[in-house]
Amino acid sequence: MSTPADVSRPAGRQVPVYKRKRRRIYAAIGAAAIVAIALIIWAVTQGSSGTALPGFTITYGQGTVANSDSIIASDPALAKTIPAGLHFVPFDAGVTAIAEMRSGSLEAISGVGNPPVVGAIGTDTGITVVIAQSFDADALIVPPSITAPAQLAGKSVGVLVGSSEDYELRGWLALEHLTSSVKVIGFASEQAASAAYLGGSVSAAYVQAGPEAALIAKGGHPITDAEQIAKLGVPGLNVVAVADSVIKSDPTLVQKYVCAEVQATRLFTGPQAAKYLTNSASVQGVPGNLIVTATKSYPFIPLSQQLYWLGSFPHELSGGMQRRAAFARAMVTRPSLLLMDEPFGALDAITRVRMHEFLLRMWERYRITIIFVTHDIEEAVLLSDRVAVMGGRPPGIREVIDVPLHRPRHAIDVDTEEFLEVKRQIRASLIAPAVNRPGRDRLPARQPRKE
């Protein structure tokens, strides 16, 4: 017989408390496992994306002198600040490095000279200079029998082909009036130029650091060097250049690279320079004791001077620098004829004198024909071999006057009697009545100028 309590008891069985607790534990473990798996997947995904960083190939010059990129290559912590897969490749000559960048196989060139860079810019190669590294430190090594530049006439000189050294050497030869009498032979490396000198293939070699020391040890001596040539107005500058395509596609990467360059420069020029230079010796391919001494004595450009060398836009340059830049652009293609229409008319008197000296030096170097238009009689006499005086109605050439002044010329020549005589002759022609004179419509054949 049933009781009321038996009637009200449910038919289903209740889940024990300990089982309910176990299920909760299993659920929590499952959720934790899911979160852990998600974290692992995220970490793996992030790791794989890290390995897919953009490639960034940097080519640099090896040797006894280190540079900012050899410091970056030998310092993993500094290299990690650049968000790219870095690949460092040594180069022998700037022109070959520029050609490789043009083909797309390089993103940056470290330590390339200014002539290859200027040539690349002039031929519309997408390249931008991001930092100025150093000046050159080469010397022209000659045998004991040569003691004066004139003795190089009829001989040959070896130099790194297409480099800033090549630019300096040719500029110096022009200033010494040896362009046509000295043969310049380009080599793929300074070591090759040094070997050619030792083997007798060339009579002199324009080299630096290790090759320079080796040739001096063999009896050679420097007849001039990069510092002396720079003071004559032909400075060599080594820079870091980056492909424009990378600057446009990933400006953040380029900014990080430049920051690393700056930090590397601070490291190998700072109080712990010896430590970082020694670490970079393997990258440079030389013993550590050599690299420390050679690098510390090298003429690097201080970071404080970067804005001076690279920080100005064309419209921010002074009048004189704008004229120099315009001349450099015009000379990239090595023209046979150059037209200059009152280029110095807007300059102040002091800057104009400096530009006269600059143009005279450039003419001595390149010897191109220049048609120079000016209203300044003194400027016409100083710069020209012949002055075509124009005037009359209708306007035409009134007279052609030879300038019998010897070259090279300098601004101080304006006070000589020969100079003043030509000025008087031109002034007389200008104020004379406009009459028909022989040669008014065309220039007469030029008479040989006596040296």
C-alpha positions as CSV (number, residue, x, y, z in Angstrom):
1,M,0.0,0.0,0.0
2,S,1.5,3.3,-1.1
3,T,2.0,6.4,0.9
4,P,1.6,10.0,-0.3
5,A,5.3,10.5,-0.2
6,D,5.8,7.6,-2.6
7,V,3.2,9.1,-5.0
8,S,5.0,12.5,-5.2
9,R,8.6,11.2,-5.8
10,P,9.7,11.8,-9.5
11,A,10.2,8.9,-11.7
12,G,13.6,10.1,-13.2
13,R,16.9,9.7,-11.4
14,Q,18.8,12.8,-10.2
15,V,22.5,13.4,-11.4
16,P,24.8,13.2,-8.5
17,V,26.6,16.3,-7.3
18,Y,30.0,14.9,-7.9
19,K,29.2,14.2,-11.5
20,R,27.9,17.7,-12.1
21,K,31.2,19.1,-10.7
22,R,33.2,16.7,-13.0
23,R,31.3,17.9,-16.0
24,R,32.0,21.5,-15.1
25,I,35.7,20.7,-14.8
26,Y,35.7,19.0,-18.2
27,A,34.0,22.0,-19.8
28,A,36.5,24.4,-18.3
29,I,39.4,22.2,-19.5
30,G,37.8,22.0,-23.0
31,A,37.4,25.8,-23.1
32,A,41.0,26.3,-22.0
33,A,42.2,23.8,-24.6
34,I,40.3,25.7,-27.3
35,V,41.9,29.0,-26.2
36,A,45.3,27.4,-26.1
37,I,44.9,26.0,-29.6
38,A,43.7,29.4,-30.8
39,L,46.8,31.0,-29.2
40,I,49.1,28.4,-30.9
41,I,47.5,29.0,-34.2
42,W,47.9,32.8,-33.8
43,A,51.5,32.4,-32.8
44,V,52.3,30.2,-35.7
45,T,50.5,32.6,-38.1
46,Q,52.5,35.5,-36.7
47,G,55.7,33.6,-36.9
48,S,55.1,32.6,-40.5
49,S,54.3,36.2,-41.4
50,G,57.6,37.2,-39.8
51,T,59.5,34.9,-42.2
52,A,57.7,36.5,-45.1
53,L,59.3,39.9,-44.5
54,P,60.2,41.8,-47.6
55,G,63.7,41.2,-48.9
56,F,66.2,44.0,-48.7
57,T,69.6,43.4,-50.4
58,I,72.4,45.8,-49.4
59,T,75.7,45.9,-51.3
60,Y,78.7,47.4,-49.6
61,G,82.4,47.9,-50.1
62,Q,84.8,45.4,-48.4
63,G,88.3,46.3,-47.2
64,T,90.2,47.5,-44.2
65,V,87.8,50.4,-43.6
66,A,84.4,49.5,-42.0
67,N,81.2,51.3,-42.7
68,S,77.7,51.6,-41.2
69,D,76.4,48.6,-43.0
70,S,79.2,46.2,-42.0
71,I,78.3,47.2,-38.4
72,I,74.6,46.5,-39.0
73,A,75.5,43.1,-40.6
74,S,77.6,42.1,-37.6
75,D,75.2,43.3,-34.9
76,P,72.0,41.1,-34.8
77,A,70.2,43.5,-32.4
78,L,70.7,46.4,-34.7
79,A,69.8,44.4,-37.8
80,K,66.5,43.4,-36.1
81,T,65.4,47.0,-36.0
82,I,65.0,46.9,-39.8
83,P,61.7,45.2,-40.7
84,A,63.1,43.2,-43.6
85,G,65.0,40.1,-44.6
86,L,68.5,41.6,-44.9
87,H,71.0,40.3,-47.4
88,F,74.5,41.8,-47.5
89,V,76.6,41.5,-50.7
90,P,80.0,43.1,-51.3
91,F,80.7,45.1,-54.4
92,D,83.9,46.1,-56.2
93,A,82.8,49.1,-58.3
94,G,80.0,51.7,-57.9
95,V,79.1,51.5,-61.6
96,T,78.4,47.8,-61.4
97,A,76.4,48.3,-58.2
98,I,74.3,51.0,-59.9
99,A,73.7,48.6,-62.9
100,E,72.5,45.9,-60.5
101,M,70.1,48.3,-58.7
102,R,68.8,49.3,-62.1
103,S,68.0,45.7,-62.8
104,G,66.1,45.4,-59.6
105,S,68.5,43.0,-57.8
106,L,69.5,45.6,-55.1
107,E,67.6,47.8,-52.8
108,A,70.5,49.8,-51.3
109,I,74.2,50.6,-52.0
110,S,76.5,51.6,-49.2
111,G,79.6,53.6,-49.9
112,V,79.0,54.4,-53.6
113,G,80.9,57.4,-55.0
114,N,79.2,60.6,-56.2
115,P,80.1,60.2,-59.9
116,P,78.2,56.9,-60.3
117,V,75.3,58.4,-58.3
118,V,75.2,61.6,-60.3
119,G,75.4,59.6,-63.6
120,A,72.5,57.4,-62.4
121,I,70.3,60.4,-61.5
122,G,71.2,62.0,-64.8
123,T,70.1,58.9,-66.7
124,D,66.8,58.7,-64.8
125,T,67.8,55.7,-62.7
126,G,65.4,55.6,-59.7
127,I,67.9,56.3,-56.9
128,T,67.9,58.5,-53.9
129,V,70.8,59.4,-51.6
130,V,69.7,59.0,-47.9
131,I,73.0,59.6,-46.0
132,A,76.5,60.9,-46.7
133,Q,79.1,58.5,-45.4
134,S,82.6,59.7,-46.0
135,F,85.1,61.5,-48.1
136,D,87.8,59.6,-50.1
137,A,91.2,58.9,-48.6
138,D,93.1,57.8,-51.7
139,A,96.6,58.7,-52.7
140,L,98.3,58.7,-56.1
141,I,101.3,56.3,-55.7
142,V,104.2,56.7,-58.1
143,P,107.7,55.2,-58.2
144,P,110.7,57.1,-56.8
145,S,111.7,58.2,-60.3
146,I,108.6,60.5,-60.5
147,T,108.7,63.6,-58.3
148,A,106.5,66.0,-60.2
149,P,103.1,65.7,-61.9
150,A,104.6,66.7,-65.3
151,Q,106.7,63.5,-65.3
152,L,103.5,61.5,-65.6
153,A,103.1,62.6,-69.2
154,G,103.1,59.6,-71.6
155,K,102.4,57.2,-68.7
156,S,99.4,55.3,-67.5
157,V,97.5,55.4,-64.1
158,G,95.3,52.7,-62.6
159,V,92.2,53.5,-60.7
160,L,88.9,51.9,-59.6
161,V,86.6,52.2,-62.7
162,G,83.7,54.6,-62.6
163,S,84.3,55.5,-59.0
164,S,84.6,58.8,-57.0
165,E,88.4,58.1,-57.2
166,D,88.2,58.0,-60.9
167,Y,86.4,61.4,-60.9
168,E,89.0,62.9,-58.6
169,L,92.0,61.5,-60.6
170,R,90.6,62.8,-63.9
171,G,89.8,66.2,-62.3
172,W,93.4,66.5,-61.0
173,L,94.9,65.5,-64.3
174,A,92.8,68.2,-66.0
175,L,94.0,70.8,-63.5
176,E,97.6,69.7,-64.2
177,H,97.0,69.9,-68.0
178,L,97.7,66.1,-68.3
179,T,94.3,64.9,-69.6
180,S,95.6,64.2,-73.1
181,S,99.0,62.9,-72.1
182,V,98.2,60.5,-69.3
183,K,96.2,57.3,-69.9
184,V,93.7,56.4,-67.2
185,I,93.0,52.7,-67.0
186,G,90.0,51.5,-64.9
187,F,90.2,48.3,-62.9
188,A,87.4,46.3,-61.2
189,S,89.0,46.8,-57.7
190,E,91.8,48.8,-56.1
191,Q,93.6,45.6,-55.4
192,A,93.7,44.9,-59.1
193,A,95.0,48.5,-59.8
194,S,97.7,47.9,-57.1
195,A,98.7,44.5,-58.7
196,A,99.0,46.2,-62.1
197,Y,101.3,48.8,-60.6
198,L,103.5,46.2,-59.0
199,G,103.5,44.2,-62.2
200,G,104.5,47.2,-64.3
201,S,101.3,47.4,-66.3
202,V,100.7,51.0,-65.1
203,S,103.1,53.6,-64.0
204,A,101.0,54.8,-61.0
205,A,98.0,53.8,-59.0
206,Y,95.3,55.9,-57.2
207,V,94.4,53.7,-54.2
208,Q,93.7,53.9,-50.5
209,A,94.2,52.0,-47.2
210,G,95.6,48.5,-47.6
211,P,96.7,48.8,-51.3
212,E,98.2,52.2,-50.6
213,A,100.2,50.9,-47.7
214,A,101.4,47.9,-49.7
215,L,102.6,50.0,-52.6
216,I,104.4,52.4,-50.2
217,A,106.1,49.4,-48.6
218,K,107.3,48.4,-52.0
219,G,109.1,51.7,-52.6
220,G,106.3,53.9,-54.0
221,H,105.4,57.3,-52.7
222,P,102.3,59.6,-52.9
223,I,102.6,62.5,-55.3
224,T,99.1,63.8,-54.3
225,D,96.1,62.6,-52.4
226,A,92.3,63.0,-52.1
227,E,92.5,65.8,-49.5
228,Q,94.8,67.9,-51.7
229,I,92.7,67.3,-54.7
230,A,89.5,68.2,-52.8
231,K,91.1,71.5,-51.9
232,L,91.5,72.2,-55.6
233,G,87.8,71.8,-56.0
234,V,87.4,68.1,-56.9
235,P,86.0,66.4,-53.8
236,G,85.0,62.7,-53.7
237,L,82.0,61.8,-51.6
238,N,80.7,58.3,-50.7
239,V,77.1,57.9,-49.9
240,V,74.3,55.5,-49.1
241,A,71.7,55.3,-51.9
242,V,68.3,53.5,-51.9
243,A,66.1,52.5,-54.9
244,D,63.2,54.8,-55.4
245,S,60.9,51.9,-55.8
246,V,61.5,50.8,-52.2
247,I,61.0,54.3,-50.9
248,K,57.6,54.5,-52.6
249,S,56.4,51.0,-51.7
250,D,57.7,50.8,-48.1
251,P,58.8,54.2,-46.7
252,T,58.7,52.9,-43.2
253,L,61.3,50.3,-44.0
254,V,63.5,52.9,-45.5
255,Q,63.1,55.1,-42.5
256,K,64.1,52.3,-40.2
257,Y,67.1,51.5,-42.4
258,V,68.3,55.1,-42.2
259,C,67.8,55.1,-38.4
260,A,69.9,52.0,-38.2
261,E,72.6,53.7,-40.4
262,V,72.7,56.6,-38.0
263,Q,73.0,54.3,-35.0
264,A,75.7,52.2,-36.6
265,T,77.7,55.4,-37.3
266,R,77.4,56.4,-33.7
267,L,78.6,53.0,-32.6
268,F,81.7,52.7,-34.7
269,T,82.7,56.4,-34.0
270,G,81.8,56.3,-30.3
271,P,83.8,55.3,-27.2
272,Q,83.2,51.6,-27.8
273,A,84.3,51.8,-31.5
274,A,87.0,49.2,-31.2
275,K,84.5,46.6,-30.0
276,Y,82.1,47.1,-32.9
277,L,84.8,47.4,-35.5
278,T,86.4,44.2,-34.4
279,N,83.1,42.4,-34.7
280,S,82.6,43.7,-38.2
281,A,86.1,42.5,-39.4
282,S,84.7,39.2,-40.6
283,V,82.1,41.1,-42.7
284,Q,84.8,43.3,-44.2
285,G,87.0,40.2,-44.8
286,V,90.1,41.6,-42.9
287,P,91.8,41.0,-39.5
288,G,90.3,42.9,-36.6
289,N,93.5,44.8,-35.7
290,L,93.8,46.3,-39.2
291,I,90.2,47.4,-39.4
292,V,90.2,49.4,-36.1
293,T,93.3,51.5,-37.1
294,A,92.2,52.1,-40.7
295,T,88.6,53.0,-39.8
296,K,89.4,55.4,-37.0
297,S,91.7,57.4,-39.2
298,Y,89.2,57.5,-42.2
299,P,87.5,60.9,-43.0
300,F,83.9,60.0,-42.2
301,I,81.3,62.8,-42.4
302,P,80.0,63.6,-39.0
303,L,76.2,63.2,-38.4
304,S,76.1,66.8,-37.5
305,Q,77.0,67.7,-41.1
306,Q,74.3,65.6,-42.8
307,L,72.0,68.5,-43.3
308,Y,74.8,70.6,-44.8
309,W,75.6,67.9,-47.4
310,L,72.1,66.5,-48.1
311,G,69.5,68.5,-46.3
312,S,68.6,71.2,-48.9
313,F,66.0,71.0,-51.7
314,P,66.9,72.7,-55.0
315,H,64.8,75.8,-54.2
316,E,66.6,76.1,-50.8
317,L,70.1,76.3,-52.3
318,S,72.0,79.5,-52.5
319,G,72.3,81.2,-55.9
320,G,75.9,79.9,-56.3
321,M,74.9,76.3,-55.4
322,Q,72.0,76.4,-57.8
323,R,74.3,77.4,-60.6
324,R,76.7,74.6,-59.7
325,A,73.9,72.1,-59.6
326,A,72.6,73.3,-63.0
327,F,76.1,72.9,-64.5
328,A,76.4,69.4,-63.0
329,R,73.1,68.4,-64.6
330,A,74.2,69.8,-67.9
331,M,77.5,67.9,-67.8
332,V,76.1,64.5,-67.1
333,T,75.7,63.8,-70.8
334,R,79.1,65.2,-71.6
335,P,77.9,67.7,-74.2
336,S,80.2,69.0,-76.9
337,L,78.5,72.5,-76.8
338,L,77.0,74.3,-73.8
339,L,74.9,77.5,-74.0
340,M,75.0,79.7,-70.9
341,D,72.7,82.8,-71.1
342,E,73.7,85.3,-68.4
343,P,73.9,82.5,-65.7
344,F,75.6,84.8,-63.1
345,G,73.7,88.0,-63.7
346,A,71.6,87.8,-60.5
347,L,74.4,86.9,-58.2
348,D,76.1,89.2,-55.8
349,A,79.7,90.4,-56.6
350,I,81.5,87.9,-54.3
351,T,79.5,84.9,-55.4
352,R,80.0,85.9,-59.0
353,V,83.8,85.9,-58.6
354,R,83.6,82.4,-57.0
355,M,81.4,81.2,-59.9
356,H,83.9,82.6,-62.4
357,E,86.6,80.5,-60.7
358,F,84.3,77.5,-60.7
359,L,83.6,77.8,-64.4
360,L,87.2,78.3,-65.3
361,R,88.2,75.1,-63.4
362,M,85.4,73.1,-65.1
363,W,86.5,74.3,-68.5
364,E,90.1,73.2,-67.8
365,R,88.7,69.8,-66.8
366,Y,86.3,69.2,-69.7
367,R,87.5,71.5,-72.5
368,I,84.0,71.8,-74.1
369,T,82.9,74.7,-76.3
370,I,80.8,77.2,-74.3
371,I,78.7,80.0,-75.8
372,F,78.4,82.5,-72.9
373,V,76.0,85.4,-73.2
374,T,76.7,88.4,-70.9
375,H,76.4,92.2,-70.5
376,D,79.5,92.3,-68.3
377,I,82.7,93.2,-70.2
378,E,85.0,92.0,-67.4
379,E,83.2,88.7,-67.3
380,A,83.4,88.3,-71.0
381,V,87.2,88.9,-71.1
382,L,88.0,86.6,-68.1
383,L,86.0,83.6,-69.4
384,S,86.4,83.8,-73.1
385,D,88.9,83.1,-75.9
386,R,86.9,85.2,-78.3
387,V,84.3,88.0,-77.6
388,A,81.7,88.6,-80.2
389,V,80.5,92.2,-79.6
390,M,76.8,92.6,-80.6
391,G,74.8,95.8,-81.3
392,G,73.4,98.0,-84.1
393,R,70.0,98.2,-85.7
394,P,69.2,95.6,-86.8
395,P,71.3,93.9,-84.2
396,G,74.2,91.7,-85.3
397,I,77.8,90.9,-84.5
398,R,79.7,94.2,-84.7
399,E,83.2,92.9,-84.1
400,V,84.9,89.7,-83.0
401,I,87.8,90.3,-80.6
402,D,90.4,87.7,-79.6
403,V,91.4,87.5,-76.0
404,P,95.2,86.8,-76.0
405,L,95.3,85.8,-72.3
406,H,97.0,82.5,-71.3
407,R,95.2,79.7,-69.4
408,P,94.6,78.7,-66.8
409,R,93.1,82.0,-65.7
410,H,92.0,83.3,-62.3
411,A,89.9,86.2,-61.0
412,I,93.0,88.1,-60.1
413,D,93.9,88.4,-63.8
414,V,91.4,91.2,-64.2
415,D,94.1,93.7,-62.9
416,T,96.7,92.9,-65.5
417,E,97.6,95.3,-68.3
418,E,96.8,92.7,-71.0
419,F,93.3,92.2,-69.5
420,L,92.6,95.9,-69.3
421,E,93.7,96.4,-72.9
422,V,91.1,93.9,-74.1
423,K,88.5,95.6,-72.0
424,R,89.3,98.9,-73.6
425,Q,89.0,97.4,-77.0
426,I,85.6,95.9,-76.3
427,R,84.3,99.1,-74.8
428,A,85.5,101.1,-77.8
429,S,83.7,98.6,-80.1
430,L,80.4,99.0,-78.1
431,I,80.3,102.8,-78.2
432,A,81.5,103.1,-81.8
433,P,78.8,104.0,-84.4
434,A,77.0,101.1,-85.8
435,V,78.4,100.7,-89.3
436,N,78.6,97.7,-91.6
437,R,81.8,95.9,-90.8
438,P,83.3,92.7,-92.1
439,G,82.1,89.8,-90.2
440,R,79.0,91.4,-88.9
441,D,76.7,88.6,-90.0
442,R,78.9,85.7,-89.1
443,L,81.9,84.8,-87.0
444,P,85.2,84.8,-89.0
445,A,87.5,81.8,-88.9
446,R,89.3,81.7,-85.6
447,Q,93.1,82.4,-85.7
448,P,95.3,80.1,-83.7
449,R,95.9,81.4,-80.2
450,K,99.4,81.8,-79.0
451,E,100.2,80.0,-75.8
